[in-house]
Amino acid sequence: MKKIIIILTIIITALQSFAQFKISGRVMHPTKGDSLTLNLPFVYGFYHEDNISIPVDKSGRFSINIPVKGQKFGTISWQGASSTVLLTPGRQLTLLLDTGGKFKTFGGTAGGENRLLNATKLAEVSFITKGSRQTSPYAKLSNVEIKEQVVKPWLALRDEHLQMVQAAKLSAHDKALIASEIKYHTLVELDYFARGIMNTPKQQVADLLLDIFDGVKPEPEVFPAGPQYYLYAGAYLSYMETKVFSQHSPNDEQGKRAFLDLYKISLDSATALVKQNGKPYIKWYLLKEYFSRKVAEQYLAQAIYTQWHDKDLSHVEPMMRDMQAYFPASKYLPVLHKKVDALNIALKQNELNKQIQVFAGYEKVNSVYDVISTLKGKVVYLDIWGTWCPACKDDLKYVPKLKARFKDKNVVFVYLDMDDDVKDAQWKTFIKVNGLTGIHLRKNKEDIQKFWDELIIDKKKQSLYPTCFIFDKNGKLVQPEALRPPDEAALYAQIEKYL
């Protein structure tokens, strides 16, 4: 009996060790309080909630065991530099790091694949997506020029990296997995370049996207797939829409029929779904029609996680209902239930929060000064935003620090939301779930124009979300286009000038 117990203990210990991935190593010139950050996404994407801190001791040593049930991609960062890493249960990675964020060596049983991933630079901004529509040297090129200066060299770099994969001494599976991530990363960056960098007519953008994606298959080359694949899946959905609407207007009869063929529902029905459940829902609705069930499950799980991260309960709930209906045995459900429950608890706690004030009679307010005039004697920070706006949601994580800075001082925060009238209840839910203290009012797209006309004369600068303003204690607009919460210290100084 004793022998059986010992054998079972050895087996259990062995199984536990193979469910872990060890990261250890040394920083050559450590500083006080130094640490590395490992980001392990829920499925894909990059959110700070998924960060794991790896402390560095005085001698520069670090070590951590990460529980992993299967192979998983992550991102390890130090001193501003990042590298994609592949965690495989039972393997271990040793790193040597030098000043300036240099990953000097990758060792251990997981050294080969991670040294290769570092060389492919999947975690870095590519040369084709640096800058913006205003600053990129490629933004205004013709498609012929783009093919020569952007697409060809970018594909050549992809092929160079794929050759490195084939030459590496790795298992066939690991080679196929890493190669697939390189291919999907190539397409994702091209998609972002076309949609986010090109500053040319829409048809030129559409033509490039069709040229890039035509003939590419939606299903992953390897499953479970890496995070780049799921970013690609989102880009592929956009390509499908582009293919339809580059040829037809969504409002003419041909366009409506093409939309029906694509979505399997009418344009009117899809519009109603978006109004009721949000844009993320319609993406999921399309994906489940064209991708396999296994891909759809992971995509939907991440979509729910993303909306939880944004604390958007109105978007979470319909997708959560679908998750339970389509994937009742999903491994993701326990975690997602806990996260959705947390949002509902926050909503209940803030239902009676008197610091979250919906301006009385906001429906009839026709001037921003109807609100500002009630706040004489206080500096007012006005934020024009929308629950649909990603940048607006990103700003919210900096708001607690901003409000802590001006606690018990004569500063009032006013939020003017632009959302359709049918979104009134969702807007109120959103500000309560997020605990967004301050004074709130909402206007639809047409009615908010009066407010823009009062605040910004230049029409070209109107309707940019988010945009912020500062009013002094007399109710005078003293800082049009004020700095935003992420600007932190510079914004604080801007506000303090008027206290």
Secondary structure, DSSP 8 states (H G I E B T S, - for coil): -HHHHHHHHHHHHHHHHTTEEEEEEEESS--TT-EEEEE--SSSS--GGGEEEEE--TTSEEEEEEE-SS-EEEEEEETTEEEEEEE-TT-EEEEEEETTTEEEEEESTTHHHHHHHHHHTTTS--TTTSS-TTT-TTTT--HHHHIIIIIHHHHHHHHHHHHHHHHS---HHHHHHHHHHHHHHHHHHHHHIIIII--S-HHHHHHHHHHHHTT--SS-SSSS--HHHHHHHHHHHHHHHHHHHTTS-TTSHHHHHHHHHHHSS-HHHHHHHHHHH-HHHHHHHHHHHHS-HHHHHHHHHHHHHHHHHTT-HHHHHHHHHHHHHH-TT-TTHHHHHHHHHHHHHHHHHHTT-TTEEE-TTGGG---THHHHGGGTTSEEEEEEE-TT-HHHHHHHTTHHHHHHHTTTSSEEEEEEEE--GGGHHHHHHHHHHTT--EEEEEE-TTTTHHHHHHH-S-GGGTT-SSEEEEE-TTS-EEEEEE--GGGTHHHHHHHHTT-
